[in-house]
């Protein structure tokens, strides 16, 4: 059943929830053939036959340093088109005004691989999918609700675990803290009056796996402007100031030893609490 058919066949006396998980732009990169030539021609016009630049990382790790993959671009247009079809149906059915729409991703673009670069570019962010650097975890997020939210840009940090409590609050439903232990409602931030504790709360990521991107097990924690990246293999931490260095190019743990120690302690305690694994 298509997403549009699901909306058509819903119980019209009740609210509905649709999770529309698109295949695009996941690998294998397989674009619609009718769009492929459009972007091949655009690449040729912009870059000629020049070789795609790469950024060298640790070992054989390579990151794509320019978005010039025609097939990837074609898949993006196809994604946009199909999201547009759903939004148009909501408009035509008179549902758009009072429907909350969230557009987001589960990880950053696949720019980094072991031995060669990936199909997309995340610059100025570092690395990509499979890493706990910003290129792997900083993702796009748009929330639209014409009847309830004014157009604005929100700079309050948030992550996927926040969606559930946010939607509960926006829909005037009670919070369920036992079901969203890690999440916080972002409703106040979306309404332009963010809860002051949101900006400084710690947000953590745990990726204890190797990945084809060249990533080795790591974890990370952000608190305010500070971002700690901790290697679970080397038991070593890096510290970055995202307010001045979102690309994580200047490692400053030595100059901020107290912050590094505090964040590392908090991160390892969080891992132990949520996984049952000690540091």
N, C-alpha and C positions, 0 to 999 in steps of 0.2 A: 504494500500500500504506500502511495506517495504521501509526502507531508501535506500537500494540498487536499488529497482525498481524506486524510485523517481529520483535517479541520472541517471539511464538508460534512463528514459523517458523525461528528461529535454530538454529544447530548447538549442541545442548545440551551437547556435550562441550567447548565452547570459550567463553571470555569473549566478551562482545559490547560494541559501542560504538554508541550511538544518539544522533544529533544531532537534536533535536526543535525545529525552528525554526518557531514559531507566526507566523501573519500578524498576529494581534492584538498590539499595538494600533497598527499602522502606519496611515498615511493611505492611501486615503480612509477617514474614520471611518464605518464601516458596521456598526452593532450588530445583533445578533439582534433581530428585531422583538418577540419575546415578552418581552424584558427591557427594552425601551426605555421603556415606560410606567412601570415600577417606579421607574426613576431620574428620569424627568420628574416624577413625583409627589414623590419625595424632594427634588428641587431646589426645587420649589414650597413644600414644607413648611419647608425650611431658610432659603431666601432670598427667597421670594415672587417678585415680578416685578422685583426690583432688577437693575440692569445689572451685568454682570461687571466688576469693577475691573481696571485695567491699570496696568502700570509702564512709564513712558516711558524709552526708551534713546536711543542716539545716532541722530540723524536721525529716520526714521519707524519705528524699531524699537519694538515693543510686546511686553511679556511678560504673560501671564495671571497675575493676582494672587489667584485663588481657584479651587479645583477645584470647578466647578459644571456641567461638561459632562455631561449625562445620557447621551449616546450613548457617550462615552468610558468612563464608569463601567460601562455595560452590556458593553462589550467586555472590560473588566478582569474582570468576573465570568465571562464566557465563557472567558477565558484560564484563570482559576483552576479552573473546572469541568473543562476538558480536561486540564490538568496532573494534577488529581485522579484522572481516569480512568486515566491511565498509572500513577500511584502505587498505585492500588487493584489494578490488574492485577498489579503486582510483588508486592504483599502476598498476593493470592490464589494466585499461582504459587509462593510461598515464596522469592521472589528478593530481597525488599526488604532484608533484614538485611545481605546482603553485596553490595549494589549501591550504588556511589557516584553520587549524584545532584547535579548542579550546576544551579542556577537563576540566570540572569543576563540582562543586556541588552547590546546593542551600543552604546548611547548613552543620554543622558538624555532625558527626556520633551520632546516638541515643545511648548514653552510660548511660544516667541518667534518672531515672524514680522516681515517687513518691511511695515509698513502696518497691521497688526492683530495681535492676540495669537493664540497657538496653542490647541489643544484641551485642554491640561493645564497644571498648575501645579507648579513645582519648588521653590517657596519652602521654606526660607529660602535655597536656593541661587540663584545668579545665572544668568539666561538659561536656555537649553535646548539641544536638539539642534542641531548645526551650529556650536556655539561651543566654545572651549577654556576658558571659565569652568566652574566646578564643575557648574552645571546641565546642561552638555552632556556632561561626562565622568564625573561621579560616579554610579555605577549600583548597583542592588541586586545582591547576590551571596549566595546560600545554598549551602552544601555540606553534604550529609547522607550519612552512612555509619554506620548503627547499629552495625555490628560493629567499626568501626575508629576512630570519632571520638566523643568525648563532647560533649553539647550545650554550647555556649559562644558568646560574642561575641568576635570577633577584630578588633582595631583596627589590625593591620599593613597598610599600604597595599599594594595589588596591582593588577594589571590583566590583560587577557585573555591576553597573551603568557605569563603565569605558569601557565595551566591545564595545558599540555602537560607541563612538567617536574614540576608538582605531582602530576598523575595518575601519571606514571612512578614517582615515589618512593612514593606511597601503595600502588601495586601491586607494590612491591619489584622494579621493573625498573630497569636502568641508565639514567642520564641520557644524552641525545644532544645535547650542547652545540652541534654544528654545525647542528642542526635547530631549536634554540630559543635563538638568540643573545641575544635581548633578555629572555627570560623567566627567572625564578628560581622554584625550588620553594618553595611556601608551606606545605609539610607540617609543618615545625617550628612555625610559628605556629598552624596548625590543631590541633596536639597540645598547645598551651599553653606551649611552650618556644621562642619565636621566635628564630631566628638574629638576633643584634643588628645585623648589617649590613643586614638587610632594611628596617628602619624609616628608615634614613638614605640608602638608595641613591637615585640620581636616576631618576625615571620621566618620560618625555617623550611629547608628543603633537604631531603635525604635520598641519595641515589647510590645505593651500595653495590652497583653493578658495573662491569665493564660494558663498553658500547662500541659499535663499529665506527663511531666518531673519533675513537682514540681515548675517550674518557676512561679514567680509572676511578674506583669507588671514592666518592666524596660527599660532603654535606655542606650546607651554607646557612647563614643566618643574616637577616637584615634587621637593623634596629635604627630607625631614623635615617640619618645619612650614612651610617656605617654598614659595611657589608663584609662579613667574614666568610672565606672559603677554606674549608678544612679537608685536607687529604686524609682519607681513612687508611690509605696504604702507607704513607710516610709519617702519619701522625704529626702533620705540620700545617700551620695555618697561615693564610695570607689575609691582609686587611686592606680595604679600599674605602675611599670617601666618595660615594656616588653623587654627592651634590656638586663636586668639581671634577669628578673623573668617572662618568658613567660607563666609559669604555674599559675600565679596570686595567689601566696601563701603568699606574704608579702604585707599587706595593709599599705600604707604609706601616707595617706591623712593628718594626723596630722603633719607629718614632712615636708610636702610640701603644706601648707595651701594656698599660693598664686596661685600655679598651679591648685590646686583643685577648688578654687573659680572661677578662670578664665575659666577653662574647663566646669564647671557646668553652668556658665552664658552663654557660647557659645552654649552648648548643648541645654539648655532650650529655647534659642532664636531660634535655628534651628528647634526645635519641633514646636514652636509657628508659625514660618514662613511657614513650610511645611504642617502642619495639621490644622492651624487656631485655635489651642488650646493653651491658655496661660499657663504659669507655675503655 
